[in-house]
Amino acid sequence: MSTAPTPALRRATPSAGYILAPNPGPMSLEGTNSYVVRAPGHPTAVVVDPGPADETHLQALAGAGPVELILITHRHADHTAGAPRLHELTGAPVRAADPAHCHGGPLLAAGERIQAAGLEIAVVPAPGHTSDSMCFHLPDDGPAGSVLTGDTILGRGTTMLDYPDGTLGDYLATLARLERLGPAAVLPAHGPPLPSLEGSARDYLRHREDRLVQIRAVLGRLGRDASVGEVTDAVYADVGRSVRRAAETSVAAQLHYLRSESGTVG
């Protein structure tokens, strides 16, 4: 009987590596990056986003330990489904902003500073993709630090806003907050690491502004009561069926922002 090879730990920064989960797809790109973080030479580790409930993947994460803490960036199953089993394998508490995904550990608190695996880990609130999204700032990881961004900033492409749970107003505020953290390395949950959080957040803000300009123009043509489907057809005409729902959800978030939060459609 053949056994699957142990997934490899890929080094991203001096204090962070990741094991790619076997869950590729239109929304998860190559799969979920489950991070293993520790100060260089430290005996224990913190796992961020255990990923799916895949036993080979979870055994690899447990084997990269000893694991003293498990952190969750947000509630989606491609980040959390494996958390109960990894808690069982390692005994490490699981902490999240959503109590449904805490196992043996307390809720995360915005602004909290966690000392674990020889590192300081600052908990940065990041609502927008979801209401419970958190990022984790490692200020001492390399010359400019690093930030584990979950799905708030991806290694490739743009982030879906899971409206109505996630809103564009929250997301724009989150991007501005992350931009102020400077040129830290970006450690996303999907796609490759990126060199500068400041630059990535600025690019994401510019992209959102451009989309709002497009949607204002479409509403000018179709009327301010145009449906989500009509606006999606006009703005995301080139997207495939596999990501149509994501496009509609993002349009709904943008329409909500234009119609209620900013109070105008231009």
N, C-alpha and C positions, 0 to 999 in steps of 0.2 A: 504494500500500500504506500502510495507516494504522499509526501507531506509538502505543504506549500512552504516556500522559503520565507524566512523571517523578514518582514519589511524593514528597509534600511532607514536609519536616522540621517536626515539630510541637515547639514550644518547651515545656519542662516546668519548668525551673529556669534560673537564670543560666548554669549550666555544662552543662546536659543538654537535649538534644532527642531525639526518636525518630521513626523512620520505621516506619509500620505495615505489616507484611507481609501479603500477600494470602492468608492461610490461616485464615479464620474457621471456627469450629466449636463444638460443645458444650463442648469442653475448652479451646479456645484463645480463646474469646470472640470479640472482633472480629478477632483475629489476634495475632501476636507483635510486641511493641514492640522493635524493634532500636534501641538507644540510641547516639547519637553524643555523646561528652562531651569537653569541652575547657575550659580557663580562658578567660574572655571575651577575645577578640582574639588568642588563641594560634593559630599557623599550622597545627599538626597536631592530630589527634583520636584518640580511642580509641573503638572500636566494641565494644559489649557485646551479645552474642547476635545473630549475623548472621541467624538465622532459617532459613527453608526455602531450598532450592536453586532460587530463582526469579531468573532472570537480571536482569529489570528492577529488582527489589528490591535485588539485590546491586550492580548498577551505580549505583543511587542512593546506596547507602552508600559505595561507593568515591568517588563524586563529591562527597560531603560532606567528604572528607579535605583534604589528604593524611592517610591513616590510618597511625599508627605502631605500633599495638598492637590486638589483638583479644582480648577476654576472653569466657569462657563461664561462665554461672552453673551449668549442670548438663547432663547428657548427653542429654536428650531431643531427638529429631530436629527438633522445631519450633524449637529453639534452635541446633542444631549443623549441620544438613544443608548449609547454605550456607557454612560456615566454610572448607572447602578451596578453594572457588572464590573467596571474598573474599581469602584468603591469596594466591591466584594473581594476582588483579587488583591487589592493593596491595603485595605483598611483605611485609606486616606479619606478625609472628609471632602465632600463636594459642596462648593459654595457658588451660588448664583444670585441674581437679583430677583428671580422668580422662585417662590418657595416650593413650587412643584418639582424643581430640579435641584434642591438642596438635599443631600444625603449625609447625615451625621455632622453637618456644619451649619453655621448661621448664615443669614442673608448677607450679601455684599452691601456695603454702604458707600454711596458716592463720596469721593474724597478720602476714603480709607487708605491707609498705608500698611500693607501687609509685609511682614518680615518672614521670609521662607526661602529655603534652599540657598541661603547665603546672599539673598537679594532683597532689595526694597522693591515692592510692586505697588504702584499707585493705581487706585481704582478710579477710572475716569468715566463719568456718566456719558452715554453716547446714544440717546434715544433718536429715533428716526427710521432706521431699518425696521426695528421693533421698539416698543415702548421700554423693554427691559434691557436693551443693548448696553453693554459695558465694554470699554477698552482697558487694557492693562499696560501701564507705562513702566518701563524698566530704565530709570534714569542713568544707571551705571553700566549699561550694556554697550560697550564700545564708546567711541569718542563723543557721539551725540545721543546716546541712548537708543532705545527701540520702543515701539508701541505695538502690542498685539491688538489688531483692529477688528477681529471677527469679520462680520460682513459689512461693517460700516465703510471701510475702504477695501476694495479687492485688488488683487495683483494684476488683474486684467479686466477691462470692461467697466461697467458701472453697477451700482447697487440698486436693487429693487426696494421700494418702500412698501412695507406690508400693511398698507392702509386698510381699515381705519386704525389698526393698532399703532402703526408708525405714521408719522405726519411729516410733511415737508418743512413746516415751520421749525419743528424740533430738529430735523436733519440739518437744516442750514445753520442753526445755532451750534450743533455738534461739530460740523465741519470748521466753523470759525474757531471753536475751542481747540480742536486738534491742530489747526494751522498755527496757533500760538505756541505749541510745543516745539516748534522749530524743526531742524533737519534730522530728526530721529529716523532710524530705519523703520520701514513699514513691514510688519509681519502679519499678512492677511490670512484669513481662514480658507481662502480659495485663490489659486493663482500664485505666481512667484513673489518673493519679497521684493520690495521697492526701496530705493535709496533715500528718499526724503519725504517725511510726513508733511512737512510744510508745503512742498511742491505738489504732492498728490492732493492734499486738501484744497489747495488753490485751484488745481485743475478741475476737481469735482464741483467746486462752487461755480466756476466758469461754465461748466457743462450744464448745471442746473439753471443758471441764468439764461443760457442759450435756449434750453427747452421751454422755459417760461415765455420767452419772446415768441417762439414758434406757436405755442398754445394760444397766446393772446391774439396772434394773427389769424389762427384758425377760428377762434371765437368771433373775431371781427367779421369773418366771412359767413360763418354758419349761424351766428347768434349766440348770446351768452348762455342760452339754455341747451346748447348742443349736448348730446349724450356722450358718455365715456367711450362707447363704441365708435361713434362718428369721429371724435377727436383722435382716437387711437388710429383709425383708418388713415387719417390725414397726416399725423405726425410720425407714426411708426409703420408706414406702409411697407417697409422692406423687411420687417421682422418675420421669422418663421413661426409656424404653428406651435412649436415646442415652447416658445417664450411669449406667446400672445397674452396669456393670463398675466404674466409679469408686467408686460407693457400696459395692459389695461389698469392694473393696480397702481402703477406709477402715475398714469394719467389721472386716475381718480384722486390721488394725493395732490397732484398739482392743481386740479380743478378746485379741490377743497381749499387749498391755500389761496388761490386767486379770488375765489368767491366769498370766503368768510374771514380768512386771517388778514389778508391785505385789503379786503373790502372793495376791490376793483378788478376789472379785467382789462383795463387799459383802453 
